[in-house]
Amino acid sequence: MVRDPARAPELANTEIAQAAYGEHPALLNAFDGVDTLLLLSATESADRVSLHTATIDAAVAAGVRHIVYTSFAGAAPNATFTFARDHWHTEQHVRESGVGFTFLRDNLYLDFVPGLVGEDDAIRGPAGDGRVAAVLRADVAAVAAQVLLDPAAHAGATYDLTGPTAFTLTEAAAVLSEKLGRTIRYEPETLDEAYRSRERFDAPAWEVAGWVTSYAAIASGELGTVSSAVEQLTGRKPTGLAEYVNTL
């Protein structure tokens, strides 16, 4: 299911339906005959939770019986990372819908770590000495594929998806330095400094809060627990930071 069929991948034995999050009539049509829905969380926005819940409601109304949802590590109503709160509210709505469910709670994406480096070769944020067990998106996709092959076997399960180790941003900077051949450094910020340094982007308050609190969640320890779920579900070890940057 896609917003723009022209951008859909060409895959054998598939049908393409057009609908966007929250578009009830289009979603009802798209979900017709669908038993299992892989619901990828929408792009961060001020109304993301309402888009998710409206999409879930349409799926239930159309007869979907199992929802596999890409959530976030430590999803909770009081999570430090503000976007993780969105995921908790979405999870609750799925639970209350009465359909079968499986939640894939992804850690921060390993793919995004190189993008944390600024133009001056510094990673800045209020992460302190906290650790993050970042996971490669391809590993999340591999887990999702396994779950979708037999959703009933994973009914009611919540899987924390992480990389093989948890690292500090200082350690990440060292790995990136070796790969890129130049010195990358991590410069810790206070929360106040982090908010001020991001004012230049002129982004809405909810978005800035998400940026800043992603680092704060690392500092709090909420993203540092390593899980074995990727290996258990796919039969292979998840990709680590050094292995990933060597592919860039």
N, C-alpha and C positions, 0 to 999 in steps of 0.2 A: 504494500500500500504506500503510495507516494503522493506528494502534492503536485508534482509535475511529471507526467508519464514520459516526457521526452528525456528526462534525466535518469530514468530507471535503468538498472543494469539489465543486460540481456542474459537471462538464465533459462536453461532448458526446463521444460515441464512446469512452468510457472504461469500464473495469471497476474495481471497488473490491474489494481483498482486505484482510483483517484479519490483522495479525501485528505483533509487536514485535521489536526487535533480540534475537537470541539464542534466540527461541522456535522450536526446530528443526522440530517437526511442522507448525506453522502456516506457517512460512517455506517449507518444502518444498511445501506446498499452494499458497501464494501464487505461488511462482516457477514453477509448472508451466506450460510453454509459453512462458516468457519467454526471449528471446534476449539482451536488453541490460538491465542494471540500473543505474539512477542511484542510487548509494549516498550519501545525505546523512549526513555524520558525526553521530553521536549527541551529545546534550547531554553536556557535560563531566561525568565521574563517575570515581570511583576504579577502576571496572571497564570503562571505555569500550573499551579495546583488546580485551578478551575478548569484549565484545558485538559489536564489529566483526568479529572473526575468526570467531566462531560464525555470524554472518550470511553472511559470505563463504563459509564451508564449506557452508552450506545451499544457497546459490546455485549453487555448483559442482556439488553433488550433484544438484540439480534440472535441470542442463543449461544454465544461463546461460553464454553464450559471451563476453560482453564486460561489464566493470564500469567505469563512469565514477564516479570517487570524488572528492568535494569534500574536498581536503586543505588544507594550509596552507603559506604561503610559508616557504622555508627549512627544510622538514621534514627533520630529521636526528636521529640518536640522541643528539647532544650539543647540540641547539639550546638557546639561552638560554631561550626561551619553552617552559615544560615541556609545555604541551599540544601543541606542534609535534612533540614526541617521540612522542606517541600517534599522530599522523598518519604519521610515518615507519614505525612498527611496522605500522600498518595497510597502508600501501603495500607494505611488504615481504611481507606475507602475501598480498596480491593477486598480486604478482609470482610468488611461489612456488606459487600455485594453478594456474598454467599457462593461465589464460584470458586473452583480450585485455583490455587496460586503457587508460584515459585518466585522467590525474590533473589535476584543476583545483586548483592551489595558490593559494588565495585569500589576499590580504593581510588585515590587520585590516579590519573592516567600517566603511565611511564612515558608515553609518547610526548607528553607536554613538558617534561622536565627540561629539555634543551631550550624550549621557548621561554623559560623563566629568566634566561640570561639577557641582560639589558645591553644597550649599544656600547656601554663602557665596560663590558665583560663582567658585570657584577649581578649577582642574584640578591635581591633585596626583599625582605619581608619579616614579619614578626613571628618567625618559626622557632627562634631560640636554638636550643640543642635537641629539639624533638626529632623523632624519626618518622618516616613515612614509608609504608610498604606498598609503594606504587606498583600498579599492574598494567601490563601491555594490553591495548585494546584488542589485539588479535587473540590474546589468551581469553579475554572475556567472551569474544565471539565463539571460540572453540567450546567453551563451557556451555554457552547458550545453545549451540548446535546439538550437543549431547543431551541436554535437557529436553529439547524439542523432539528428539527421536523417540522419547518415551516419557511424556509429561506426567503420566500417572505415577511413575516411579519416584517422582520428585514433588509430589503434591504436598503442600504445606511446609516445604523446606525453605530455609533462608541460608544462602551460601555467601560467606565473606570471601571475595576474590582479591587476592594480593599477589605481589611478586614473591620471589624466594627469600628476600631479606628486606629489612627495614633500614633505611639510611638517613643520615642527617643531610641538610643542604650543604654543609661544609664538605662532606664526603662526596656528594653529587658534583660539587664544583671541582674537586680533585679528579674525578673520573672524566669529566668533560674537558678539563685542562689537558689531560694526557691524550685524549682523542683528538682534540682540535689543535693541539700544538701551540697553545697560548694560555696564559694564566687567567683562569676564571676564579672568581672569589665570591664568597658569601658574606654579605654585610647585614647583620641583624638590625631590624628596626623595632622600635616600640610601636604599640598600636597607634598612638597619636601620630608618630612619624609616618607610619604606613598610610594612614588616611590623608595626611597632608601631601605626601609625595604623589598621590594618585589624583589629586584635585585637577591636575593639568589635563586629564583626559576628558573632563567635563561630562562624566557619565552619571546616570541617575544614582541616587543614594543606595537603592537596593543592590545595584550591580557592584558598586564599590565595596559595600559590606561583604558581598560574596567573595570578592578578590582578597580582601584583607583577612577575613575569617578562615579562608582555606589555609593560610599560613598559621593562623592562631590555633587551628585544630591540630596541626602538626606539633606545635609547642605544648599543647595540652595533653598529648599522648593518645589522642583519640584515633589516630591513623597509623599507629606504630605496631599493631599486632599482626603477626604473620600467620596466614592460614594455609592449610594444605589442600584446600578445596580444588584448586586448579588441577593439581596433579591427580587427585583422587578421581575427578570426573573425566579428565581427558587422557590419563595414562602417561602424561609427560610433564616434566618440570616446567614451571612458568619461567619466562624470560626475565633475567636480571638487568640492572642498569648498564653494567659494563658490556654485557653481551649485546644489548640493544644499540648502544652508541657506536659499537664497532660495525653496525650495519649501515650507519648514516653516510 
